[in-house]
Amino acid sequence: MFSIWRKTVLLARMVKIEHSIFALPFAYLGMLWAADGWPGWKIFLALTVAMVAVRSFAMAVNRLADLPIDSKNPRTLTRPLVTGELKVSETLVFIAVSALVFVGACWQLNALCLALSPLALVWSALYSFTKRFTFLCHFFLGTVLGLAPLAGWLAVSPEIALAPVLLGLGVTFWVAGFDILYACQDAEFDRAEGLHSLPAGKGVPIALSLSTFSHVTTALFFLLAGWSAGAGLVYAGFCLVVAVILLFEHRLISADDLSRVNLAFFTLNGFVAVFLFAGAVIDTTLG
């Protein structure tokens, strides 16, 4: 029993299960807007399981694909696959189970979600390989999480609408912006390994500028998404709070001081997702 629990903890650590907070609130936001309120427990629970499963699948694929790279990077030497605490075979089983759980959850939602589930799995897995050939890898990762609002919308209403697309574009630029910040830690290592991150290819100062531009674009798309969804002033006010958080995030980091990257990456960006969703909930309730 202890061994099973230990493996479960290691798997959760490998996929950083706590980072689900980045995508889940946006999936819930898409769900909320599509239903114009609470959609019921069945959709909520199936969507939650689907989002956690597909993210776990994508992260496990990433860790497996990057194992040769992580084994050389001093920053990633304590990852369970690198240390040998988790085996490759165990990770492959975890990937297969996560994929099956995701497809099963999509089946519980509707026929369109089920039909799109294989495409979602392929798309989420591809990110792991994009940094081998393009500095746009950060934006590709953004599109993976950018599917969250659309997934939430389709879980309720199986048809494309403008609001979740605009919100998805906002999430795309938001994720790209903070992933660029995170990649600044590995600029020299990536350059030496021939990996195509923006900090490695263009230098940290330019990468930081592009990250700032991405987050300005994020704030605009979040506002446009709310306008398209018919959200009110409460949601707009929360968008402004999010914009302030993103501004503060960029004031924490400079090309000469990356010591607070983790604070900017996880803590502040976790607030972004939660605040925006909270704003939408309050706005919908008052509206």
C-alpha positions in Angstrom: 0.0 0.0 0.0 2.8 2.4 0.9 4.5 1.7 -2.4 1.4 2.5 -4.4 0.9 5.7 -2.5 4.5 6.7 -3.1 4.2 6.0 -6.8 1.1 8.1 -6.9 2.8 11.0 -5.2 5.7 10.7 -7.6 3.4 10.7 -10.6 1.6 13.8 -9.3 5.0 15.4 -8.7 6.1 14.5 -12.2 3.1 16.2 -13.9 3.0 19.0 -11.3 -0.7 18.3 -10.7 -1.0 21.6 -8.8 -0.4 23.5 -12.1 -3.9 22.3 -13.2 -5.0 25.6 -11.7 -3.7 27.3 -14.9 -6.2 25.7 -17.2 -9.2 24.6 -15.1 -10.6 28.1 -14.3 -10.7 28.9 -18.0 -12.4 25.7 -18.9 -15.0 26.5 -16.1 -15.3 30.0 -17.5 -16.2 28.7 -21.0 -18.6 26.3 -19.4 -20.2 29.1 -17.3 -20.7 31.4 -20.3 -22.1 28.6 -22.5 -24.6 27.6 -19.9 -25.2 31.2 -18.7 -24.8 29.9 -15.2 -24.5 26.6 -13.5 -24.6 23.7 -16.0 -25.1 20.8 -13.5 -22.8 18.4 -11.7 -22.5 15.9 -14.6 -20.9 18.4 -17.0 -18.8 20.0 -14.2 -17.4 16.7 -13.0 -16.8 15.2 -16.5 -15.1 18.5 -17.6 -12.9 18.5 -14.5 -11.8 14.9 -15.0 -11.2 15.5 -18.7 -9.0 18.6 -18.1 -6.9 17.1 -15.4 -6.5 13.9 -17.4 -5.4 15.6 -20.7 -3.0 17.9 -18.8 -1.5 14.9 -17.0 -1.2 13.1 -20.3 0.6 16.0 -21.9 3.0 16.6 -19.0 3.9 12.9 -18.8 4.6 12.8 -22.6 6.7 16.0 -22.1 8.7 14.5 -19.3 9.4 11.3 -21.2 10.3 13.1 -24.4 12.6 15.5 -22.5 14.3 12.8 -20.4 17.6 12.9 -22.3 17.6 16.7 -22.0 16.5 16.8 -18.4 19.3 14.4 -17.5 21.9 17.1 -18.5 20.2 20.2 -17.1 21.2 21.0 -13.5 17.8 22.5 -12.8 15.9 19.3 -13.7 18.2 16.6 -12.1 15.7 16.0 -9.3 12.8 15.1 -11.5 11.5 11.5 -10.7 12.2 10.1 -14.2 15.8 11.5 -14.1 16.5 10.1 -10.6 15.0 6.8 -11.5 12.3 7.0 -8.8 9.8 6.5 -11.7 10.5 4.1 -14.5 9.9 4.7 -18.2 7.5 1.7 -18.3 5.5 3.2 -15.4 5.3 6.5 -17.2 4.1 4.9 -20.4 1.3 3.1 -18.4 0.4 6.4 -16.8 0.2 8.1 -20.2 -2.1 5.4 -21.6 -4.4 5.5 -18.5 -4.6 9.3 -18.7 -5.5 9.2 -22.3 -8.3 6.6 -21.7 -9.7 8.6 -18.8 -9.7 11.7 -20.9 -11.6 9.9 -23.8 -14.0 8.4 -21.3 -14.7 11.8 -19.7 -15.3 13.3 -23.2 -17.7 10.5 -23.9 -19.7 11.5 -20.8 -20.0 15.1 -22.2 -21.3 14.8 -25.8 -20.6 13.3 -29.2 -18.6 16.3 -30.5 -16.3 16.3 -27.4 -15.7 12.5 -27.9 -15.0 13.0 -31.7 -12.5 15.7 -30.9 -10.7 13.9 -28.1 -8.1 12.1 -30.2 -7.1 15.4 -31.9 -6.9 17.1 -28.5 -4.5 14.3 -27.3 -2.3 14.6 -30.3 -2.2 18.4 -30.2 -1.3 18.4 -26.5 1.5 15.9 -27.0 3.1 17.8 -29.9 4.3 20.7 -27.7 7.1 18.5 -26.2 8.8 18.4 -29.6 8.3 21.9 -30.9 11.3 23.4 -29.1 13.5 21.1 -31.2 12.8 23.2 -34.3 11.0 26.5 -33.6 11.2 29.4 -31.1 7.4 29.6 -31.4 7.2 26.7 -29.0 6.0 29.0 -26.3 3.0 30.0 -28.4 2.3 26.4 -29.4 2.1 25.6 -25.7 -0.2 28.5 -25.4 -2.6 27.1 -28.0 -2.8 23.8 -26.0 -4.0 25.6 -22.8 -5.9 28.0 -25.0 -8.2 25.1 -25.9 -9.5 25.1 -22.3 -12.2 27.8 -22.7 -13.4 26.2 -25.9 -13.5 22.8 -24.2 -15.6 24.2 -21.4 -18.0 25.8 -24.0 -18.3 22.7 -26.1 -19.0 20.6 -23.0 -22.2 22.6 -22.7 -23.0 23.7 -26.2 -21.4 21.7 -29.0 -21.0 24.6 -31.4 -18.2 27.2 -31.9 -18.8 30.7 -30.7 -16.8 33.9 -30.7 -16.5 34.4 -26.9 -14.6 31.2 -26.1 -12.4 31.7 -29.2 -11.4 35.2 -28.0 -10.8 33.9 -24.5 -8.7 31.1 -25.9 -6.6 33.6 -27.8 -6.1 35.5 -24.5 -5.0 32.3 -22.8 -2.7 31.5 -25.7 -0.8 34.8 -25.3 -0.9 34.6 -21.5 0.7 31.1 -21.4 3.2 32.0 -24.0 4.2 35.1 -22.0 4.8 33.3 -18.8 6.5 30.3 -20.5 9.0 32.7 -22.1 9.7 34.0 -18.6 10.3 30.5 -17.3 12.5 29.6 -20.2 14.8 32.5 -19.4 16.3 30.3 -16.6 17.6 27.9 -19.2 18.7 30.3 -22.0 22.4 29.2 -21.9 21.6 25.5 -21.5 19.1 25.6 -24.4 21.5 27.4 -26.6 24.2 24.8 -25.9 21.8 22.0 -26.6 20.5 23.5 -29.8 17.0 24.0 -28.4 14.9 26.8 -29.9 13.4 28.7 -27.0 13.0 32.5 -27.5 15.5 33.4 -24.7 18.1 31.0 -26.2 17.6 32.3 -29.8 16.9 36.0 -29.4 18.5 36.7 -26.0 16.9 37.3 -22.6 16.2 41.1 -23.1 14.3 40.6 -26.3 12.5 37.6 -24.9 11.3 39.6 -21.9 10.0 42.3 -24.2 8.1 39.8 -26.2 6.7 38.3 -23.0 5.5 41.8 -22.0 3.9 42.3 -25.4 2.1 38.9 -25.1 0.6 39.9 -21.7 -0.6 43.2 -23.0 -2.3 41.3 -25.8 -3.7 38.9 -23.2 -5.5 41.7 -21.3 -7.1 43.0 -24.5 -8.4 39.5 -25.5 -9.8 38.9 -22.0 -11.8 42.2 -22.3 -12.9 41.4 -25.8 -14.0 37.9 -24.8 -16.2 39.4 -22.0 -17.7 41.9 -24.4 -18.5 39.1 -26.8 -20.1 37.0 -24.0 -22.2 39.9 -22.8 -20.3 40.1 -19.5 -20.8 43.3 -17.5 -18.7 45.8 -15.6 -17.8 43.5 -12.8 -16.0 41.1 -15.2 -14.3 44.1 -16.8 -13.1 45.3 -13.4 -11.6 41.9 -12.7 -9.9 42.1 -16.1 -8.2 45.3 -14.9 -7.1 43.5 -11.7 -5.6 40.8 -13.9 -3.8 43.4 -16.0 -2.3 44.9 -12.8 -1.1 41.4 -11.7 0.6 40.8 -15.1 2.2 44.2 -14.9 3.6 43.5 -11.4 4.8 40.1 -12.7 7.0 41.8 -15.2 8.4 44.3 -12.7 9.7 41.3 -10.6 12.0 40.1 -13.4 14.8 41.7 -15.4 17.5 40.4 -17.7 20.0 40.9 -14.8 17.8 39.3 -12.1 15.8 36.1 -12.7 15.7 35.1 -9.1 12.0 35.6 -8.7 10.9 33.7 -11.8 9.1 31.0 -9.8 7.1 33.6 -7.9 6.1 35.2 -11.2 5.5 31.9 -13.0 3.4 30.0 -10.5 2.0 32.2 -7.7 1.0 35.3 -9.7 -0.3 33.3 -12.8 -2.3 31.1 -10.5 -4.0 34.3 -9.3 -4.7 35.4 -12.9 -6.8 32.3 -13.7 -8.7 32.3 -10.4 -9.4 36.0 -10.4 -10.8 36.0 -13.9 -13.0 33.1 -13.2 -14.2 34.6 -9.9 -15.0 37.8 -11.8 -17.1 35.9 -14.3 -19.0 34.0 -11.6 -19.8 37.2 -9.7 -20.7 39.0 -12.9 -23.0 36.2 -14.0 -24.6 36.0 -10.5 -25.3 39.7 -10.3 -26.4 39.9 -13.9 
